[in-house]
Amino acid sequence: MSPPIRIYAVFGGMLWTIANSLSQYVISGLGLAVGLVLWNTTNCLTGWLSGRFGLFGLKAVVPTHDQLNIAGLVILLIGGLLFAFVRRTRRLPDTPTEHSDVENPFSASDKSCIVLALLSGFFYGATTIPVIYMEDHPEEYPSSSRSGIPYIFSHYFGIFIGSSIIFVGYALFRKNKPIVNPAVILPSMLGGMIWVTYPVMTTLPGCIASLWSVFYFKEINSKRNYVIICFAFVIIASGAVLFSCQK
């Protein structure tokens, strides 16, 4: 017996696909660390607002320690937004000069990438809202389940449909000569294992990505950027602790 297709869950999967597609442009423009932390900031904010205040027709869920919850959110947002001030260091081809790294000032392209990163985070945060809406309104959807398992197939089916449409459109735009890097396939699959739950899942992966960006990809240099990153790490960790304590 094949699992039922739930349209709302399919729509949620397509929202995730849109966010994931935008993230490719963001990473190429801002780097892995800055891009991931920025969109995780609005991801966290979207998930929190929709659950706390009942946006998009959801039922509001007030935490036991409301003030501690809000304080944790504010601290997480401050830590995430600090990454917007980190400038990516671009590697230049080998030249006879002594300096091969250039830290570029913010350009119009960087600003557009920041906007797209924040927009991408909104779509990431809205991914599960359609399913939660069905769960919160059993009078409208009597066959809906309170468990998330029955929606998994529909959610990933939506991701498959959305990804297929975007890839076909990209292939047509490239005149059937798409650029696909096979070296990133396995790391991308393994990277999905670090996601846990809101809001920690939306911040800690960004910290891990920042370490990769600094020590492996060498996208971030200069003492100023290191100070901002360390300060942001401390703030994000403090916010995560507050969130954990209020539950």
FENSULJO-V717073 format. One record per residue. PSI is psi in whole degrees, 0 to 359 (none if undefined). Layout:
# FENSULJO-V717073
psi
PSI
PSI
This chain:
# FENSULJO-V717073
psi
124
146
147
148
120
113
320
319
324
317
320
320
324
327
319
320
318
315
317
324
320
328
333
317
322
315
319
333
321
343
165
313
305
315
313
317
323
312
335
336
309
334
310
316
318
314
321
313
317
324
322
317
1
41
159
30
8
163
128
139
108
124
163
315
87
316
320
324
313
319
318
320
313
318
318
318
319
315
320
317
338
331
342
340
0
128
132
138
121
135
127
156
155
129
165
345
167
330
126
359
135
126
106
143
168
129
177
325
320
319
320
325
322
316
316
325
316
321
320
319
324
315
321
315
333
0
316
355
316
320
316
325
317
320
327
349
68
338
331
329
78
337
0
149
149
348
146
345
317
345
353
312
315
321
311
336
321
321
318
315
311
317
321
316
315
318
318
318
320
318
321
320
324
9
49
30
60
151
115
121
108
343
343
358
304
315
326
320
319
328
334
348
347
357
134
284
163
149
358
323
339
356
314
321
327
323
318
318
326
321
319
317
323
310
335
305
345
37
340
125
183
145
323
313
322
320
316
316
314
318
319
321
315
317
315
317
321
317
321
322
318
319
320
324
332
350
none
